[in-house]
Amino acid sequence: MKILAVDSSAKACSAALTEDNKVIGSFFINTTLTHSQTLVPMIDAVLKNTSTDIKSIDAFAVSAGPGSFTGVRIGVSAVKGMAMPLNKPCISVSTLEAMPYNLISENCVAVCVMDARCNQVYNALFDIENGNVSRLCEDRALSIDELGGDLKKYNKKLVLVGDGARLCYNSYKELFDNITLAPESQRFQNAVGVALSAFGKEAVSCERLMPTYLRLPQAERELKKRMESKK
């Protein structure tokens, strides 16, 4: 099964092609360019450099959230645009669920964190043992302090991964002797993890593929707050 996967959930952006859970090709950048400028050329480059006809793709996968509201929408829209004319299925992957695959050679608890601003993070925890990934909690939005309190119950090696990893490490490094920061080359969200996580998941039609958010956009939160203050 060939899966073409994309991730544009944060500052980094990537595309990857896998076949039967084997990585065939990938493209990753972490620049100040917008994803609307970079994502489609990366997808095209992966296909061209692996001599792959897009018609041969069996399913398209995307990190559908949590993450940047604009970035997630760009990724979902790109996948819909590729899948619809080909009548191909789509696979929605949690951004957080894809991240443990960066650490697949470790035996650890992957502490997947994305910077949600205002001292908050999007988080999920996964146990990695001998190449097997097991979810320990659901995706959630919580404060850095709340996450630190929850991590105290784990005696296993803790590895922070994601664009919020450095932020959390700076808060936790004096509190835990079993916590470490994923290497720079393995730290950020990557479409390779999206593709590997998508393998074996149920696919949906492109019409049913939707972004997944853990909280409302800032503009909607502010509007809701103003409306509640007027009651």
N, C-alpha and C positions, 0 to 999 in steps of 0.2 A: 504494500500500500504506500503510495507516494503522498506525502503531506507537505504542502507549502505553507509556512507559518510566518507571521509578522508580529513584531512588537513595537509599539510607539507610545507606550503608556507613560513614559517620563522623558527626560532629556535625551537619553540614548535611544537609538533607533536601529532595528535590525530585521533581516529576512533570512530564512533558512529553509532548506529542502532536505527532507528525510525520506528514506524508503525502508519499510519494515523495521523501523526504530533505529536505522543506521543513518548517520549524518552524511549527506552527499555534498552539500555546500552551504556556506553561510556568509553573510555580509553584515558587519557591525560598525556603526560610527557613533561618536559621542561628541557632537559639535554644537555650535550655536545656530546652525541652519535649522529652519523649521521642517517638521516632518512632511508637510505638503510638498516641500522641495526635494526631499531625499528618499522617501519611502518607495515610490514607484520606480525610480531609477535603480534602486538596490534590488528590488524584485526582478526587474528586467536583467540586471547583471547576474544574479544567481541562476536564472533560467538559461541565459546565453552561455555562461561559463561552465555549466553542467550539461550543455547540449540537450536541454529538456524542453519539449513542446508543452506549453501550458495545458493543452487538451489532454495530456497524459496524467495530469494531477488528479488524484482520487478524491482529495478533500483539502479544503483551505482552513487553516487554524489561525486564531488571533487571540492575543491577550485582551480580553474584553473588559477589564477592570479588576480591581480599582486602579486609579492612576489619574493623571492629568485629564480633565474633562475634554479638552480639545484634542489631546494626543490619542486618547482612547477612541474618540469618534472618528478620527482620521484612519486609524487602523481598521476599525469595523467597517467603515465606508469602503476602504480599499479592498477588503476581502469580499464584501458584497458585490462590488463592481466586477471582480474577477469571476466570482462563482455564478452570478445570475445568467450571463449569456451562455455559459457552458452547462447550466443546469447541474452544477456540482454541489455537494453538501458542504456545510460549514461546521466547524467545531469551536465552541466558546471555551476558553481556558482562563481561569483566574490568574491574574498576573502574579499573585503571591504563590500559587501552586506550581508555577513554572520555575520559580527561582531556586528551589532545592536542587534541581538538576545541574546547577553550576557547581555543586559540591558533591556530586554523586560518588566520588572516590573516597569521601570522608566517612567515618563513623561518628556521628554527632547529632545534635539537635540544631537544625537550620532555623535561625531566627530571622525570618523574612520581614523586612521593614521598608516601607516607602514613606518619604517625608510628606506629611499631610498638612504641614505648616502649623503655626500657633502651638508649638510643643506637642503636636499630635503626630501619630504615625498610623498607617495602615499596616496590619500585621497578621501573620499566621505562623504557626510553629509546625515543623515536620521532623520526624525522627528518620534518620538515614542510617541504615545498618546493612553492610555487605551489598551495597548497590540497590537496596530496596527502600522506597520512600513511603512513609506512613504519616498521614495527617494527624496532628495532636489537638488542633482546635480549629474552629471556623474562622474565616476571614473576619476581621474586626477593625474598628477605628477606636483608638484609645490613646491616653496620654503616655508620654515616655516614662513617667513615674509609675503609672499603673502597670505597664509592661514589665518594668524592672521588678516590681513586687511579684508578678506572676512567675518570672524566671527563677526566683529563689528556690522553687521546689525541684529544680532539675540539677542533678549531680553530674550528668554527662557533659562532655565538651559542648559548649555553645558557640556557634559560628554565626556572626551577623552578616547578612547578605542583602543587597538592595541599595537603592539610592539614599536610604535613610540610615545605612549601617554606620557610617562615620559619626553621624549625629548621636546615635545611641551609644556607640562605643565610648565617646567622650564623656557621656553621663555615667556609664557603668564600669569603666575600667578600674576604678578604685574600689568598687563594691563587690566584684566577682573575681575569683582567681581561676575560673574555668571558662572565661569568655574571651573570644578572639575575633578579629576582623578578617573577613574573606579577602584574599589577595585582590589587588586592583583588577587583574585580568579576569577574575571570576566573580566580581562583586555586583555587576549591574544586570538589570533585566535583559534577557537575550532570547531571540526567536528560537534558538536551538532548544532551550528549555520548554518553550511553548509547544514545539513540534513533538518533543519526547513525552510531554505531559498529555498531549492530545491523542497519542497512540492508544487505541482501545476504547476511547471515550465515544459516547453516543453523538452522532452528528445531527444537525438540523438543517432545514432549508434556509437559504439566504434571507428569506422574508422574516424568519423567526430569530435571526441573529440580532442581538441587541446589546448595547453597552450595559455594564453592571457597575453601579456606584454604591459605595458604603455610606455616603452622605450627600446632601444636596449641594449643588454649586454655591459658591459664596454669595452671588447675587440673589439667589433664591433664599438662602439662609437669612440674609439681611432684610429682605422683603418680609419674610415670615416673622422676624423679630419686630419689625415696625408695625405689622398688622396686630401682633399680640399686645404691643404696648398701647395700642389705641382702644383695646377692649375695656 
